[in-house]
Amino acid sequence: MEKDDLLFYNEYEQFYLMAKDSEAFKHFCRKAFGEDFSQDGFSDVSQVERIIPFIPKDKKAHILDIGCGNGKLLGYLQKKTGAYIYGFDYSGNAIKTAKELYEKDSEFTQGCIGEVDYPVDKFDVITSMDTMYFAPDMSAFVDQIMKWLKKGGVFFTCYQEGDVMPKTADENTSVLAMILKDKKIDYDCIDITKESYDLLLRKREAALSLKEEFIKEGNEEWFEMLVAQTDYADKPFDEYKKEMARYIYTVRA
Ligand SMILES: C[S@@+](CC[C@H](N)C(=O)[O-])C[C@H]1O[C@@H](n2cnc3c(N)ncnc32)[C@H](O)[C@@H]1O
């Protein structure tokens, strides 16, 4: 597939260059999300902490992060659990940084969803934080994920509706839920829409408080983009939840 045809490819290449160098952005991530994972989205530290109980502690676990960006989320999980970390992302800039940051017990691959492959029964935990939407064929990608998971392993995904994916009635009607049901794959789901709304307010507050820092770095455009991403914070929660939702799905293989 031609990279320029991929959704947001050029934007993410630029984003990960900025994320590497901008102290203001690192500061923003810590203020808004509780940790700097170079987030582009809604994965705050409380969501990431929910992955940890699924990671086996009695052995060196193998964890894969889909759309891993510059690997900081995986680095955090490795620090907490000592696991081997694997990640892939189509952004060459992101993968270059990941390889520089995390050399030990790690494997980072530049590649696209649907093209990158791993052996059968390879992983104890697979995470996808706001990345399922980029699969050209989500159903085929679910099959791949289930193939990569060890028996008893866990697939953990944070999934947003109202941005890339359409808002549906509830957690059981999302595109992902329908695919899982169709395949007779059991899942658990929690609705974290309110948490995600509260995070949006924190993101706006954090961005506004760092305006001068972004400007001093010559990163005013990124400041404007971060603020624009929080437009929904203008709405009260009751309005917000009619158009947006956020769920955490977990699937045990
Ligand atoms: C919304 S961001 C989420 C990043 C990170 N997981 C987080 O929670 O902040 C989507 C990520 O997926 C990557 N991505 C988007 N489309 C992709 C594709 N088709 N194949 C591989 N990676 C992709 C982007 O480079 C980006 O790192």
The ligand as an ORCA input file, in Angstrom:
! r2SCAN-3c Opt
* xyz 0 1
  C      -4.713      7.550     17.666
  S      -2.997      7.172     17.601
  C      -2.810      6.231     19.070
  C      -1.375      6.162     19.491
  C      -1.151      5.510     20.838
  N      -1.524      4.091     20.789
  C      -1.900      6.267     21.906
  O      -2.767      5.670     22.577
  O      -1.641      7.441     22.108
  C      -2.911      5.946     16.315
  C      -1.532      5.298     16.134
  O      -1.627      4.286     15.153
  C      -0.655      4.500     14.139
  N      -1.319      4.068     12.898
  C      -2.362      4.649     12.265
  N      -2.733      3.941     11.199
  C      -1.903      2.859     11.149
  C      -1.795      1.749     10.258
  N      -2.611      1.612      9.211
  N      -0.843      0.834     10.508
  C       0.002      0.973     11.572
  N      -0.049      2.004     12.436
  C      -1.004      2.942     12.239
  C      -0.299      5.980     14.204
  O       1.015      6.256     13.740
  C      -0.446      6.252     15.696
  O       0.742      5.952     16.380
*
